[in-house]
Amino acid sequence: MTILEVNNLKKVYTTRFGGSPVQALANVSFSVEEGEYAAIMGESGSGKTTLLNILASLDKPTSGEVLLKGKGLSTIKEKEISAFRRENLGFVFQDFNLLDTFSLQDNIFLPLVLSGKSYEEMSRRLEPIARKLGIGDILAKYPYEVSGGQKQRCAVARALITKPQLILADEPTGSLDSQAAEGLLRLFKEINSEGQTLLMVTHSVKAASHAQRVLFIKDGEVFHQLYKAGMSDEAMYQKISDTLTTMATGGGRHE
Amino acid sequence: MSRFFYPKLAATNLKKNAQTYLPYILTCIGTVMMYYIMVFLSENEGLGKMAGGSQVQSILSMGTYVIAIFSAIFLFYTHSFLVKRRKKEFGLFNILGMEKKHIARVLAIETLYVAGISLGAGLLGGILLSKLIFMVLLKILNFEVPLGFEVSGPALAAVLFLFAGIFLLTLLNTLRQIHLAKPVELLMGGQTGETEPKTKWLLVVMGTLSLGGGYYISLTTQSPLAALTQFFFAVLLVIVGTYCLFTAGSIAVLKLLRRNKGYYYQTRHFTAVAGMMYRMKQNAVGLANICIMATAVLVMVSTTVSLYIGMEDVLRTRYPQHIMISTPMPAQQSVEGLQTSVKEVLVKHGLEGKDRLDYRYVAFVGNQEGDRLITNLSNISDDSSSVREFYLIPLEDYNRLAKRTASLGDDEILIYSSGSKYEEDTLTVFNRTFSVKERLDSFFENSPNRVSISGSYYVVVKDMDVVKAMEEARAKENGDDPSGYRYYLGFDLEADEADISAVYQDIRTALGSDYPGSSIESPVAAKESFFAIYGGLFFLGIFLGALFIMATVLIIYYKQVSEGYDDKARFEIMQKVGMSREEVRGSIRSQVLIVFFLPLVTAGIHIAFAFPIITKLLAVLNLTNVGLFAWCTAGTILVFALFYAIVYGLTAKVYYRIVSWGTSG
């Protein structure tokens, strides 16, 4: 079943002082199936972040549509958009986006508190997640007291706790050292194997090689996509690298 | 490198940081102006020559010290805020290859610019405004306004000296900070120390105790004399309590709220509690400053205004009758001689004394202990609250004045108490015990010293023999000569001030040297010096009030700006995590509102608790019109709150512009 469907997405930014408009997304179409683990790759400026912001309903496309479980994001009223985002989407960011005024536990609870859940229900939900992510003993700490890897795991916990349809991850390994990044990617795989749909934006080949499918974006368009199928991480890594080289050297589309 | 590189860079820096530097420079200009004007007034020769002018000037010169100290602390404080915001910039310069000495050079030039602008504009404004303020002061004092315009050399010198010192100090402090810091630290300067505040229970307890202590003193102090000594102590306690409770108490309360899970994990409370904790940690001291300053402004302005408005009341309280003569007897002349002299003056002016009050009396001071009066001077205790003034008056005089035919035994008295109630049935003084036959509730209202800072008792005894016996006992106890009794004569006149003043002068001349040790008082004669003192205080109160308000405005402004920068990031995160823009806006707005109105509300509570002790202090200054003071206080609070709200509204705009809703939308 298709969870996310993106049709002919286009985004043009016009600068405030009447400069020439910048086209961030030209024509992007793809879909994500339920239980899939997809990655979007592209260089800086390729439109990755714009795409993710539109998927996250933080930004609106110039044209085209995004359907989450068949429901168009643009049809949701402004007032309901936050609640919709809270209940259907989970986010993991490069810079964690944890609030330093809250303990890690409260950071994780934040979306649930906003939805008006009781403390008992929140702790009931947190317990298995915390065990899986191995953050049970740091929950009382504050973001500035723990390592980057721990912060990111808490951010993942925050994304998971709402049981979202789709988790969007923006450069999740970008601020982590290689060991922490490896741990996070393993975690993503594990979550995915339990049925969670994941969409990750990254320019790390290593990160992308863990995904089942990799979409390449160049100049605001889906340039190419790779399926992992039965490949090992290493083989996938090689294949992604090759594709990136081809893209960089200006080769045409193939496969 | 071009010779103009550094001056140019310094100018660009100031322009780039205009949002924070402009208010700072404006404050510098404001303080320069105020200091110049204050020195100008306190040194002004014309004012010094006017009657009562020197009293005013001694009050004003107190004001110059207050302004000088305040300016130094305040400008130093705000400047350190500016530097904190700019640390990143300095770090960037450092990394781009400027050495610290180059940065120091730029900073020195910047300081020179700021000092130049502030002193230039401030002095110009001060000189122009000084004439206006001078006229306002004279108007307040009821003085004649002379023509002419002058620039005071000594005032100019004082301003240059003080502010050159302040600017130099701020520069040195900045250089010290830059010198000590590493470039990376400078780059990170804006974002260190976001640790969760600890609950300091000791401070909470201390704060509660000292605030409670301060309030307790205010509520329980009965005698005005005690109020005089206790007030300062109470103020100290309240200041300490305010600081402790704003810093530690707020955190403790928030942590308790957080511990209550049912309360804390509700959408509305969740972000508010955590956000407030963070804000209080950053701003507690600043808010406590605002609170104390607001309280100071309110107390200063409300008391000086009510003293000034209540001047007629004050005069009437201090001088219940238009002419009040008190003279020692027996003198060369008899009582009849005095009466005749006064009569002659009145006849000459074609006036008649009204509500005449005259009696012989002996006065002494002692400590009241139950029904005993301890009069031995060496034994008078430090406890000022038990000090009483006693006036012994013979029955004969009382009966004559009250048109009564009361009779008393040798050891019986009538007593009229003022200031503190006399509730015993007997009174023992100089080992002689009297029984109270009757408590009078009227008659001596217009006696001099009726409202004294301690309590007064008017005791009517059987006859002059008792009076004299008591005076002899007093003299014997203290080892000096009996001074005999005194004679008091007071009356009102139905005439205008000029006539009363003339009568006053004539009686004064008539008494001349015939009655050594005699005194004559009149509200009309005292008016000038009262206007000088209370008018001076009023002026000072308004002037310093304005200065403090300016400081409050600046602190609020800087709070808004720094909060804005901090909140911008948090606001974006909250939106990403699923809070709607409206929710975030509402949550932040309510937090900001609490933060800004907390000091005002606290100041209001302080004032409410201070009210009893301040009314006692005002009684020392002869203002007994509590209603007037209450109105003045309420009015001052209202005006201040209005002003505060306007300032808040204006600065909130800056805040919302920084946070700029919708950047991430």
Boltz contact constraints between the chains, C-beta under 6 A:
constraints:
  - contact:
      token1: [A, 82]
      token2: [B, 578]
      max_distance: 6.0
  - contact:
      token1: [A, 82]
      token2: [B, 580]
      max_distance: 6.0
  - contact:
      token1: [A, 85]
      token2: [B, 578]
      max_distance: 6.0
  - contact:
      token1: [A, 86]
      token2: [B, 578]
      max_distance: 6.0
  - contact:
      token1: [A, 91]
      token2: [B, 576]
      max_distance: 6.0
  - contact:
      token1: [A, 97]
      token2: [B, 573]
      max_distance: 6.0
  - contact:
      token1: [A, 97]
      token2: [B, 576]
      max_distance: 6.0
  - contact:
      token1: [A, 99]
      token2: [B, 570]
      max_distance: 6.0
  - contact:
      token1: [A, 99]
      token2: [B, 573]
      max_distance: 6.0
  - contact:
      token1: [A, 100]
      token2: [B, 194]
      max_distance: 6.0
  - contact:
      token1: [A, 101]
      token2: [B, 274]
      max_distance: 6.0
  - contact:
      token1: [A, 101]
      token2: [B, 275]
      max_distance: 6.0
  - contact:
      token1: [A, 101]
      token2: [B, 278]
      max_distance: 6.0
  - contact:
      token1: [A, 102]
      token2: [B, 274]
      max_distance: 6.0
  - contact:
      token1: [A, 110]
      token2: [B, 577]
      max_distance: 6.0
  - contact:
      token1: [A, 111]
      token2: [B, 577]
      max_distance: 6.0
  - contact:
      token1: [A, 111]
      token2: [B, 578]
      max_distance: 6.0
  - contact:
      token1: [A, 113]
      token2: [B, 265]
      max_distance: 6.0
  - contact:
      token1: [A, 113]
      token2: [B, 267]
      max_distance: 6.0
  - contact:
      token1: [A, 113]
      token2: [B, 270]
      max_distance: 6.0
  - contact:
      token1: [A, 114]
      token2: [B, 267]
      max_distance: 6.0
  - contact:
      token1: [A, 114]
      token2: [B, 578]
      max_distance: 6.0
  - contact:
      token1: [A, 114]
      token2: [B, 579]
      max_distance: 6.0
  - contact:
      token1: [A, 116]
      token2: [B, 267]
      max_distance: 6.0
  - contact:
      token1: [A, 119]
      token2: [B, 261]
      max_distance: 6.0
  - contact:
      token1: [A, 119]
      token2: [B, 265]
      max_distance: 6.0
  - contact:
      token1: [A, 142]
      token2: [B, 196]
      max_distance: 6.0
  - contact:
      token1: [A, 144]
      token2: [B, 194]
      max_distance: 6.0
